[in-house]
């Protein structure tokens, strides 16, 4: 496949020794309903992955729990052997039950097995980036990550993982992880309407660590905001485009991984993220996530 010569919005960021496009792609939506089972349109899913690479995206986000195993197998079928510029980030720390839940799987044996399964299904000898998934479906939960993160740090020393990150983590857990091994990325819930991590983003930016917001468009509950709609109308654009452009503008260490199962929507997301937001637009958007006055 031939890579595009048009730069993607946001430029690039360095994860450890890996240069990636700040505009990436999240593969979760390629699995079936509820992130379980195969996609309704397998050929369409493969086309989306190939289009992402053709557009110049060099950062793919996945997890073997998606499906489970579905998105990793799709990525391998669509893109292996991988272009040298392409880097795949994955997550471990949860598995799937028969009801579609995400029970934790953070014991050392579970984490080692999860790393092996990611390697096998992606067809890799080394994983570029592995995030330890913490908390639960409702968000981060306090508590030490030491045993789990030390397990991943050991696998990194063995050469099975290049770089480590954490996902769904509290600021305290991020700091604890940094005492165990270098952290190159934090992946948490963040978007225009959910901005609890503002202080964490700024701290990580100062330390040269990436922040990867999951559900940048609201996830299973799409962003709803009169201000977002107003700005989009004023710019003759869409709320999705405005939300993505705002994230790229928010901080240089933010990497986007919006997901879609449609080639058309993927192209629209890339084009929309190029949107230029003015001072008035930014001021109006910033009020969406601001705390209410007492």
C-alpha positions in Angstrom: 0.0 0.0 0.0 1.1 3.6 -0.7 1.3 6.1 2.2 -0.3 9.5 1.6 2.1 12.5 1.3 -0.5 14.8 3.0 0.4 15.5 6.6 -2.2 14.5 9.1 -3.7 17.1 11.5 -1.7 17.6 14.6 1.7 16.4 13.3 3.6 13.8 15.3 4.6 12.8 18.8 7.4 10.6 20.1 6.5 7.7 22.3 9.8 6.7 23.8 11.8 6.1 20.6 8.7 5.7 18.4 7.4 8.5 16.3 3.6 8.4 15.7 1.0 10.6 14.2 -1.0 12.5 16.8 -4.1 11.5 14.8 -4.4 7.8 15.2 -7.1 5.1 15.0 -8.9 3.1 17.7 -10.0 -0.4 16.6 -12.6 -1.1 19.2 -15.6 -0.4 17.0 -14.4 -3.0 14.5 -15.8 -5.8 16.7 -19.4 -6.7 16.9 -22.1 -5.2 19.0 -21.0 -4.6 22.6 -17.4 -5.1 21.4 -18.2 -8.8 21.2 -18.0 -11.2 18.3 -17.1 -10.5 14.7 -18.0 -7.4 12.8 -21.2 -7.3 10.7 -19.1 -6.5 7.6 -15.6 -8.1 7.8 -14.5 -6.8 4.4 -15.6 -3.3 5.5 -13.5 -3.6 8.7 -10.4 -4.7 6.8 -11.0 -1.8 4.4 -11.1 0.7 7.3 -7.7 -0.5 8.6 -6.1 -0.3 5.2 -7.5 3.1 4.7 -6.1 4.3 8.0 -2.6 3.3 6.9 -3.2 4.8 3.4 -4.1 8.1 5.0 -0.8 8.1 6.8 -1.9 7.1 10.3 1.0 5.4 12.2 -0.7 4.8 15.6 -3.3 2.0 16.0 -4.9 1.3 19.3 -6.3 -2.2 20.1 -6.8 -4.8 22.8 -7.1 -8.6 22.6 -10.2 -8.2 24.8 -12.0 -6.6 21.9 -14.1 -9.3 20.5 -12.3 -11.0 22.2 -9.4 -11.5 19.8 -11.4 -10.0 16.9 -9.7 -6.7 16.3 -6.2 -8.1 16.7 -6.9 -10.8 14.1 -8.4 -8.1 11.8 -5.3 -5.9 12.1 -3.1 -8.8 11.3 -5.1 -9.9 8.3 -5.4 -6.4 6.9 -1.9 -5.0 7.5 0.7 -7.8 8.2 3.5 -7.5 7.3 3.3 -4.1 8.9 4.9 -1.0 7.4 7.9 0.0 9.3 6.3 3.3 10.3 3.2 1.7 11.8 3.0 1.2 15.6 0.4 -0.8 17.4 -0.6 0.0 21.0 -2.6 -2.6 23.0 -4.0 -3.1 26.5 -4.0 -5.8 29.1 -5.6 -6.1 32.5 -9.1 -7.2 31.7 -10.8 -10.1 29.9 -14.3 -10.7 28.7 -17.0 -12.8 30.3 -20.0 -14.5 28.7 -22.2 -11.5 29.5 -19.9 -9.1 27.8 -18.4 -7.7 31.0 -14.8 -6.7 31.5 -13.6 -8.5 34.7 -10.1 -7.6 35.8 -7.2 -10.0 34.8 -4.2 -8.4 36.6 -2.5 -11.4 38.2 1.0 -12.0 36.9 0.0 -15.2 35.1 -2.9 -13.5 33.5 -0.8 -10.6 32.3 1.9 -12.8 30.9 -0.8 -14.8 29.0 -2.4 -11.6 27.7 0.9 -10.4 26.3 1.6 -13.7 24.7 -1.9 -13.7 23.1 -1.4 -10.2 21.8 1.9 -11.1 20.2 0.5 -14.3 18.6 -2.7 -12.7 17.2 -0.9 -9.6 16.0 1.9 -11.6 14.5 4.6 -9.7 16.3 7.8 -10.6 18.2 7.6 -7.4 20.3 4.7 -5.2 21.3 5.4 -1.5 20.7 3.3 -0.2 23.6 1.2 -2.0 26.3 -1.2 -0.2 28.6 -2.1 -1.7 31.9 -5.9 -1.3 32.1 -7.0 -0.4 35.7 -10.3 0.5 37.3 -13.5 -0.8 35.9 -16.3 0.2 33.5 -17.3 3.1 35.7 -13.8 4.6 35.7 -10.5 4.6 37.7 -10.4 3.1 41.2 -7.8 3.9 43.8 -5.3 1.2 44.8 -1.7 0.1 44.1 -0.8 -1.2 40.7 2.7 -2.3 41.8 2.4 -6.1 41.3 0.7 -5.8 37.9 3.0 -3.1 36.6 6.1 -4.8 37.9 5.0 -7.9 35.9 4.8 -5.8 32.7 8.1 -4.1 33.5 9.7 -7.6 33.8 8.3 -8.5 30.4 9.7 -5.3 29.0 13.2 -6.3 30.4 12.7 -9.6 28.6 12.3 -7.8 25.3 8.6 -8.7 24.7 7.4 -5.0 25.2 9.1 -1.8 24.0 7.1 0.7 26.0 4.6 0.8 28.9 1.6 2.9 29.7 -1.4 2.9 32.0 -5.1 3.2 31.2 -8.2 4.2 33.3 -5.7 5.3 36.0 -5.8 7.9 38.8 -3.0 10.5 38.9 -1.6 8.7 42.0 -1.5 5.4 40.0 0.3 7.1 37.2 2.9 8.5 39.6 3.3 5.0 41.2 3.8 3.4 37.8 6.6 5.9 37.1 8.5 4.7 40.1 8.5 1.2 38.7 9.3 1.7 35.0 9.2 4.5 32.4 5.7 5.5 31.3 5.3 6.9 27.8 1.5 7.1 27.6 -1.6 7.5 29.8 -5.0 6.5 28.3 -8.0 7.8 30.2 -11.5 9.0 29.5 -11.4 12.7 28.4 -13.4 14.9 26.0 -15.0 18.3 25.9 -17.6 17.4 28.5 -15.4 15.2 30.8 -12.3 17.1 31.8 -11.4 15.8 35.3 -7.9 15.0 33.9 -7.0 18.6 33.0 -4.3 18.9 35.7 -2.9 15.5 34.8 -2.7 16.3 31.1 -0.7 19.5 31.9 1.7 17.6 34.2 2.2 14.9 31.6 2.9 17.4 28.9 5.6 19.0 31.0 7.2 15.6 31.4 7.0 14.7 27.7 4.4 11.9 28.3 1.5 11.3 25.9 -2.1 11.5 26.9 -4.5 9.4 24.8 -8.2 10.2 25.5 -10.5 7.3 25.0 -14.1 8.1 24.1 -13.0 11.5 22.6 -16.4 11.8 21.1 -18.4 10.6 24.1 -18.2 6.8 23.4 -21.4 5.0 23.9 -23.1 8.3 24.9 -22.2 10.8 22.2 -21.4 14.3 23.2 -24.4 16.5 23.5 -23.9 20.2 24.0 -25.6 23.4 22.7 -22.3 25.1 22.7 -20.7 22.4 20.6 -23.6 22.5 18.2 -23.4 26.3 18.0 -19.7 26.4 17.2 -20.1 23.7 14.6 -22.9 25.7 12.9 -20.9 28.9 13.0 -18.0 27.1 11.3 -20.2 25.2 8.9 -18.8 22.0 10.3 -19.9 19.1 12.5 -19.8 18.6 16.2 -17.5 15.7 15.7 -15.0 17.8 13.8 -15.1 20.5 16.4 -14.6 18.1 19.2 -11.6 16.5 17.5 -10.0 19.8 16.5 -10.4 21.0 20.1 -8.6 18.0 21.5 -5.6 18.5 19.2 -5.6 22.2 20.2 -5.9 21.4 23.9 -2.4 20.2 24.5 0.5 19.0 22.2 0.8 15.7 24.1 -2.8 14.6 23.3 -3.0 11.7 20.7 -6.3 11.0 19.2 -7.7 7.5 18.6 -11.3 8.0 17.3 -12.8 4.8 16.1 -15.2 4.0 13.3 -16.2 1.0 11.2 -16.8 3.2 8.1 -14.1 4.3 5.6 -16.2 7.4 4.9 -16.4 8.4 8.6 -12.7 7.8 9.0 -12.0 10.2 6.2 -14.4 12.7 7.6 -12.8 12.5 11.1 -9.3 13.2 9.6 -10.6 16.1 7.5 -12.6 17.4 10.4 -9.7 17.5 12.8 -8.0 20.0 10.5 -10.6 22.5 11.5 -9.2 25.8 12.7 -10.8 27.1 15.9 -10.7 30.8 16.6 -10.5 32.6 20.0 -14.3 33.0 20.3 -14.8 29.3 19.4 -12.3 28.1 22.0 -13.8 30.3 24.7 -17.3 29.0 24.1 -16.0 25.4 24.0 -14.0 25.7 27.2 -17.2 26.6 29.1 -18.6 23.2 28.3 -16.3 21.4 30.7 -16.0 24.2 33.2 -17.4 23.6 36.7 -20.7 25.3 37.4 -20.6 28.5 39.4 -21.6 28.1 43.1 
